[in-house]
Amino acid sequence: MIRNRRQISGSFQRHLLVISYLLAVPLSYGQEKISGILYSDNKPVTITVEEGIITAVKKVRKLPSSDSRFYLAPGLIDNQVNGFAGVSFTFGGGELTAEGVKKATEALWETGVTTFLPTLTTNSHDLLRKNFNVLGKAKDDPSLLGSIPGFHLEGPFISPVDGYRGAHPLTYVRKPDWYEFLELNKASGNNILQVTVAPEVEGALDFITRCIENRIIVALGHHNGNAQIIKAAIDRGASIATHLGNGCANMINRHVNPLWPQLADDRLMISIIGDGFHLNPEQIRVFYKVKGPDKTIITSDVTSYASLPPGKFINVEGDTIELTPEGMIRYPSQNVLAGSASPVKKGVANVMKVTGCSLSEVFRMASTNPARFYNLTDRGEIKVGKRADLILFSIVNNELVIKKTFVKGKLVYEYKALESKPVL
């Protein structure tokens, strides 16, 4: 006897379900489910991803045992990466190449970073132009999955004064030059998102105005601006302080210094390096209490030295840079630090430890805030419609241990205990 159409349809669906189960093939092409403890409320959740986009976030009663030990959060967004895995975006480690950019990106994925701004620091115009050209061409490499939305130029328009210039080579520190900047931005494919300047140097305020008119974010850093200069810079559109508390002389006036005005102005976002070397716990706590989780971005300032063994190296000016066994990068001749040897996940764990902030708050500072600040509206949160830039991780001895990293829904890293490679 011939069955009716509804019976045939129901039978076909049941057979399709059985076949899909046996073959472990999802019914919807390109669909994947990722489960873990949601970072924002500590509740079990399953996320559905289709074509790299989050299409559903569903609370569940219980997770599979394999997922029940891991938190699920948006990928980390780092706005200041000078280099990584032996690759420098400005100098050291050989000539910058597209292969080097890819190597650094893939190594950052292992640390939970799914978006970052390659940062070029003070150097010659020719080298900066050359390296921006390399970065601009590498940025849209499909294999990088959109992990590089743009670039950060830190210098060369900073203070030439020892201490405030930090480890930036004095030879190449210079006054702001709008036409030089335009040439560098053109070399980058017009992808410079942020430039860090010293507001007190000649021509800086007018330079800030031109940047804002052209939708370039201006950060204040490596400077000794007084309260009036800092206010004038913010009035003109400067909106963030680069690694507040660093890029500052060791000896400052207790009343008149660049720190208080930047903390006091509610219009200014701050970035902080939380690696445990750049700021003392008390400084982090005070900065956090003043700015809170909505006006703070956790950054790394990580360099190519991050993957190297302890030792001494020679910088572009012939001075010694020292990487200590503890992971501190020192510039002995100026008695200052020379960037970080730690990825941003270390700062995330340390900021949680010293401030007592929640997992939700720390990821606001390390993912949501930078996404919003740089107008990256497709990432930085776990919500329907956002990119599936996700990390699964555990917290062991105040350290984020990354289990899996997904970029645009693609699994780009999975930690396995039997791997010989150490956790970065």
C-alpha positions as CSV (number, residue, x, y, z in Angstrom):
1,M,0.0,0.0,0.0
2,I,1.4,3.4,-0.9
3,R,1.9,5.7,2.1
4,N,0.8,9.3,2.0
5,R,3.2,12.2,1.5
6,R,3.4,13.1,5.2
7,Q,4.4,9.5,6.1
8,I,7.0,9.4,3.4
9,S,8.4,12.8,4.6
10,G,8.5,11.6,8.2
11,S,10.2,8.4,7.3
12,F,12.8,10.2,5.2
13,Q,13.6,12.6,8.0
14,R,14.1,9.8,10.5
15,H,16.4,8.0,8.1
16,L,18.3,11.2,7.5
17,L,18.8,11.7,11.3
18,V,20.1,8.2,11.7
19,I,22.5,8.5,8.8
20,S,23.7,11.9,10.1
21,Y,24.3,10.5,13.6
22,L,26.2,7.5,12.3
23,L,28.4,9.6,10.1
24,A,28.8,12.4,12.7
25,V,28.0,14.9,10.0
26,P,26.0,18.0,11.0
27,L,22.6,18.4,9.3
28,S,23.3,22.0,8.4
29,Y,26.3,22.6,6.1
30,G,29.0,24.6,7.9
31,Q,27.4,24.4,11.3
32,E,29.3,23.7,14.5
33,K,28.5,23.7,18.2
34,I,31.0,24.9,20.8
35,S,30.3,24.4,24.5
36,G,31.8,25.6,27.8
37,I,31.2,27.7,30.9
38,L,30.2,31.2,29.7
39,Y,32.6,33.8,30.9
40,S,29.9,36.4,31.6
41,D,27.8,34.5,34.1
42,N,29.5,31.1,34.8
43,K,26.6,29.2,33.3
44,P,26.9,26.2,30.9
45,V,26.3,27.2,27.3
46,T,26.3,25.8,23.8
47,I,27.1,28.2,20.9
48,T,26.0,27.4,17.4
49,V,28.3,28.7,14.7
50,E,27.5,28.8,10.9
51,E,29.9,30.1,8.3
52,G,32.1,31.7,11.0
53,I,29.2,33.6,12.7
54,I,27.5,33.0,16.0
55,T,23.9,32.0,15.2
56,A,22.7,30.9,18.6
57,V,23.7,31.0,22.2
58,K,21.8,28.5,24.3
59,K,22.0,27.9,28.0
60,V,22.1,24.2,28.9
61,R,21.7,22.2,32.1
62,K,24.8,20.2,31.8
63,L,27.8,20.1,29.6
64,P,29.7,17.0,28.2
65,S,32.4,16.1,30.7
66,S,35.1,17.1,28.2
67,D,33.8,20.7,28.2
68,S,32.7,21.2,31.8
69,R,36.2,22.3,33.0
70,F,36.7,25.1,30.4
71,Y,35.5,28.6,30.2
72,L,34.2,30.0,26.9
73,A,35.0,33.7,26.1
74,P,35.5,36.0,23.2
75,G,39.1,35.9,21.8
76,L,41.5,38.4,23.2
77,I,42.1,41.7,21.3
78,D,45.6,43.2,21.7
79,N,46.1,46.8,20.5
80,Q,49.9,46.8,20.9
81,V,51.9,43.9,19.5
82,N,55.4,45.0,18.5
83,G,56.3,41.5,17.4
84,F,56.1,37.9,18.5
85,A,57.7,34.5,18.0
86,G,61.0,36.0,16.9
87,V,59.3,38.3,14.4
88,S,59.6,42.1,14.9
89,F,57.3,44.4,13.1
90,T,59.9,47.2,13.2
91,F,63.4,45.9,13.7
92,G,65.4,42.9,14.9
93,G,65.0,39.3,13.8
94,G,65.7,40.0,10.2
95,E,63.7,41.6,7.4
96,L,59.9,41.6,7.9
97,T,58.1,39.3,5.4
98,A,54.5,38.1,4.8
99,E,55.7,34.7,6.1
100,G,56.9,36.4,9.3
101,V,53.5,38.1,9.8
102,K,51.7,34.8,9.4
103,K,54.1,33.1,11.8
104,A,53.5,35.8,14.5
105,T,49.7,35.6,13.9
106,E,49.6,31.8,14.3
107,A,51.7,32.0,17.4
108,L,49.4,34.6,18.9
109,W,46.4,32.4,18.2
110,E,48.0,29.8,20.6
111,T,47.9,32.4,23.4
112,G,44.2,33.2,22.8
113,V,44.7,36.4,20.8
114,T,42.3,36.4,17.9
115,T,42.6,40.1,16.9
116,F,45.7,42.4,17.2
117,L,47.2,45.6,15.9
118,P,50.8,45.1,14.7
119,T,52.6,48.0,16.2
120,L,55.5,49.8,14.5
121,T,57.7,51.9,16.8
122,T,60.2,54.7,16.3
123,N,62.6,54.1,13.4
124,S,63.7,55.6,10.1
125,H,61.0,56.8,7.7
126,D,62.3,54.3,5.1
127,L,62.1,51.3,7.3
128,L,58.7,52.3,8.6
129,R,57.4,52.8,5.1
130,K,58.9,49.5,4.0
131,N,57.4,47.5,6.9
132,F,54.0,49.1,6.6
133,N,54.0,48.1,3.0
134,V,54.6,44.5,4.0
135,L,52.0,44.6,6.7
136,G,49.4,46.3,4.4
137,K,49.8,43.5,1.8
138,A,49.7,40.7,4.4
139,K,46.7,42.1,6.3
140,D,44.1,40.6,4.0
141,D,45.7,37.2,3.5
142,P,42.7,34.9,3.7
143,S,44.7,32.5,5.9
144,L,44.9,35.1,8.7
145,L,41.1,35.1,8.9
146,G,40.8,38.9,9.5
147,S,42.9,38.8,12.7
148,I,44.6,42.0,11.7
149,P,42.1,44.9,11.2
150,G,44.8,47.6,11.1
151,F,48.0,49.0,12.6
152,H,49.3,51.1,15.5
153,L,52.1,53.6,15.0
154,E,53.8,54.3,18.3
155,G,56.2,57.1,17.6
156,P,58.3,58.4,16.1
157,F,56.5,61.6,17.2
158,I,57.2,61.3,20.9
159,S,59.3,63.0,23.6
160,P,63.1,62.9,22.9
161,V,63.7,63.2,26.7
162,D,65.4,60.2,28.4
163,G,62.9,58.2,30.4
164,Y,59.8,59.5,28.5
165,R,61.0,58.1,25.2
166,G,61.6,54.7,26.9
167,A,63.5,52.3,24.7
168,H,62.6,54.2,21.5
169,P,65.9,55.0,19.7
170,L,66.7,58.7,20.1
171,T,68.3,58.8,16.7
172,Y,64.9,58.5,15.0
173,V,62.6,60.5,17.4
174,R,61.2,63.5,15.5
175,K,58.5,66.1,15.5
176,P,55.1,65.3,14.1
177,D,55.0,65.6,10.3
178,W,51.5,65.3,8.7
179,Y,52.9,64.6,5.3
180,E,55.3,61.9,6.5
181,F,52.4,60.3,8.3
182,L,50.3,60.4,5.1
183,E,53.1,58.6,3.3
184,L,53.3,55.9,5.9
185,N,49.6,55.5,6.0
186,K,49.5,55.2,2.2
187,A,52.2,52.5,2.4
188,S,50.0,50.6,4.9
189,G,47.0,50.7,2.5
190,N,45.5,53.4,4.7
191,N,45.2,50.9,7.5
192,I,46.8,52.8,10.4
193,L,44.1,52.9,13.1
194,Q,46.0,54.6,15.9
195,V,49.1,56.8,16.3
196,T,50.7,57.5,19.7
197,V,52.2,61.0,20.1
198,A,53.6,63.3,22.7
199,P,51.2,66.2,22.9
200,E,53.8,68.7,24.2
201,V,56.2,68.5,21.3
202,E,56.2,71.2,18.6
203,G,53.3,70.8,16.1
204,A,51.6,67.9,18.0
205,L,48.3,69.6,18.7
206,D,47.8,70.6,15.1
207,F,48.8,67.0,14.1
208,I,46.2,65.6,16.5
209,T,43.5,67.8,14.8
210,R,44.4,66.5,11.4
211,C,44.4,62.9,12.5
212,I,40.9,63.3,14.1
213,E,39.7,65.0,10.9
214,N,40.8,61.9,9.0
215,R,39.4,59.4,11.5
216,I,42.7,58.3,12.9
217,I,42.7,57.5,16.6
218,V,45.2,59.5,18.6
219,A,46.8,58.1,21.8
220,L,49.0,60.0,24.2
221,G,52.2,58.2,25.2
222,H,55.9,58.6,25.8
223,H,55.3,62.2,26.8
224,N,55.7,64.7,29.6
225,G,52.7,66.9,28.9
226,N,51.3,69.0,31.7
227,A,47.7,69.3,32.6
228,Q,47.0,72.2,30.2
229,I,48.6,70.4,27.3
230,I,46.9,67.1,28.0
231,K,43.5,68.9,28.2
232,A,44.2,70.6,24.9
233,A,45.1,67.3,23.3
234,I,41.9,65.7,24.6
235,D,39.9,68.7,23.5
236,R,41.2,68.2,20.0
237,G,40.2,64.5,20.0
238,A,42.9,62.4,21.7
239,S,41.0,59.6,23.3
240,I,43.4,57.0,24.9
241,A,46.6,56.9,26.9
242,T,49.1,54.4,25.7
243,H,50.3,52.0,28.5
244,L,49.6,54.5,31.3
245,G,52.3,54.5,33.9
246,N,55.0,53.5,31.4
247,G,56.9,55.6,28.9
248,C,57.5,57.9,31.8
249,A,60.7,59.1,33.6
250,N,61.7,57.3,36.8
251,M,61.9,60.5,38.7
252,I,58.8,62.8,38.4
253,N,57.3,65.6,40.4
254,R,54.8,64.2,42.8
255,H,52.2,66.9,41.9
256,V,53.0,68.0,38.4
257,N,53.4,65.0,36.1
258,P,51.6,63.3,33.2
259,L,49.8,60.7,35.3
260,W,47.2,62.7,37.3
261,P,45.7,64.7,34.3
262,Q,45.2,61.5,32.3
263,L,43.6,59.7,35.2
264,A,41.4,62.7,36.1
265,D,39.9,63.2,32.6
266,D,36.9,61.0,32.1
267,R,37.1,61.4,28.4
268,L,40.3,59.4,28.2
269,M,40.4,55.7,27.9
270,I,43.6,54.1,29.2
271,S,45.6,51.0,28.2
272,I,47.7,49.2,30.8
273,I,50.3,46.5,30.6
274,G,49.4,44.0,33.3
275,D,52.3,41.6,33.0
276,G,53.5,42.1,36.5
277,F,56.6,44.0,35.5
278,H,55.4,47.2,34.0
279,L,53.1,48.2,36.8
280,N,53.0,47.4,40.5
281,P,49.9,45.8,41.9
282,E,49.0,49.0,43.7
283,Q,49.2,51.0,40.5
284,I,46.9,48.6,38.7
285,R,44.4,48.7,41.5
286,V,44.4,52.5,41.6
287,F,44.1,52.8,37.8
288,Y,41.3,50.3,37.8
289,K,39.4,52.1,40.6
290,V,39.7,55.4,38.8
291,K,38.9,54.3,35.3
292,G,36.9,51.1,36.0
293,P,36.3,48.2,33.5
294,D,34.6,50.5,31.0
295,K,37.5,52.9,30.5
296,T,40.4,50.4,30.6
297,I,42.1,48.3,27.9
298,I,44.5,45.6,28.9
299,T,47.4,45.4,26.4
300,S,50.7,43.5,26.2
301,D,53.3,45.7,24.5
302,V,54.8,42.3,23.6
303,T,57.9,42.1,21.5
304,S,59.8,39.6,19.3
305,Y,61.9,38.7,22.4
306,A,58.8,36.9,23.9
307,S,59.9,33.5,22.4
308,L,63.6,33.8,23.0
309,P,65.7,32.4,25.9
310,P,67.1,34.9,28.5
311,G,70.1,36.8,27.3
312,K,71.5,40.1,26.0
313,F,70.7,41.6,22.6
314,I,71.9,44.7,20.7
315,N,69.3,47.3,19.6
316,V,69.3,49.5,16.5
317,E,71.5,52.1,18.3
318,G,74.0,49.5,19.5
319,D,72.7,49.6,23.1
320,T,72.2,46.4,25.1
321,I,68.7,45.0,25.7
322,E,68.5,42.4,28.4
323,L,65.9,39.6,28.7
324,T,66.0,38.3,32.3
325,P,65.2,34.7,33.4
326,E,62.0,36.1,35.0
327,G,60.7,37.4,31.6
328,M,61.5,41.1,32.0
329,I,63.0,43.0,29.1
330,R,65.3,45.8,30.4
331,Y,67.1,48.7,28.7
332,P,70.0,49.1,31.2
333,S,71.5,52.3,29.8
334,Q,68.2,54.2,30.5
335,N,67.1,52.0,33.4
336,V,63.7,51.4,31.8
337,L,61.8,48.5,30.4
338,A,61.9,47.7,26.7
339,G,58.5,46.2,26.0
340,S,57.2,42.9,27.3
341,A,58.1,39.3,26.9
342,S,54.6,38.1,27.8
343,P,51.4,37.7,25.7
344,V,48.3,39.6,26.9
345,K,46.8,36.6,28.5
346,K,49.3,37.0,31.3
347,G,48.2,40.5,31.9
348,V,44.6,39.4,31.9
349,A,45.2,36.8,34.7
350,N,47.4,39.3,36.7
351,V,44.8,42.1,36.5
352,M,42.1,39.7,37.8
353,K,44.4,38.6,40.6
354,V,45.4,42.1,41.9
355,T,42.0,43.9,41.4
356,G,39.6,41.1,42.3
357,C,37.6,41.9,39.2
358,S,35.3,39.3,37.7
359,L,36.0,37.2,34.6
360,S,33.3,39.2,32.8
361,E,35.0,42.5,33.7
362,V,38.4,41.4,32.7
363,F,37.2,40.2,29.3
364,R,35.4,43.5,28.9
365,M,38.9,45.2,29.2
366,A,40.7,42.6,27.1
367,S,38.2,42.1,24.3
368,T,34.9,44.0,24.4
369,N,36.5,47.5,25.1
370,P,39.1,47.3,22.3
371,A,36.5,46.0,19.8
372,R,34.2,48.9,20.5
373,F,37.0,51.5,20.7
374,Y,38.4,50.5,17.3
375,N,34.9,50.2,15.9
376,L,35.3,46.5,15.3
377,T,31.6,45.9,15.6
378,D,31.7,42.3,14.5
379,R,33.7,40.9,17.4
380,G,34.6,41.3,21.1
381,E,31.4,39.7,22.5
382,I,29.6,36.4,22.5
383,K,26.4,37.4,20.8
384,V,24.3,36.3,17.9
385,G,25.6,37.9,14.7
386,K,29.2,38.4,15.9
387,R,32.2,36.6,14.5
388,A,32.9,33.3,16.2
389,D,36.3,34.5,17.6
390,L,36.3,32.3,20.7
391,I,38.6,30.7,23.2
392,L,38.2,27.8,25.6
393,F,40.5,28.0,28.6
394,S,41.0,27.0,32.2
395,I,42.6,29.0,35.0
396,V,45.5,27.2,36.7
397,N,47.6,28.9,39.3
398,N,46.5,32.4,38.2
399,E,47.3,31.6,34.6
400,L,45.0,31.3,31.6
401,V,45.7,28.0,29.9
402,I,44.3,28.1,26.4
403,K,42.6,24.8,25.3
404,K,41.2,25.9,22.0
405,T,41.2,29.0,19.8
406,F,38.6,29.6,17.1
407,V,38.9,32.5,14.6
408,K,35.8,33.1,12.5
409,G,34.6,29.7,13.6
410,K,37.7,27.9,12.5
411,L,39.7,25.9,15.0
412,V,43.2,27.4,14.7
413,Y,44.8,26.0,17.8
414,E,44.2,23.1,20.2
415,Y,46.4,22.4,23.2
416,K,47.3,18.8,23.8
417,A,49.0,17.7,27.0
418,L,51.3,15.4,25.1
419,E,52.7,18.2,22.9
420,S,56.3,19.0,23.6
421,K,55.7,22.7,23.0
422,P,55.3,24.5,26.3
423,V,52.2,26.7,26.9
424,L,53.2,30.3,26.0
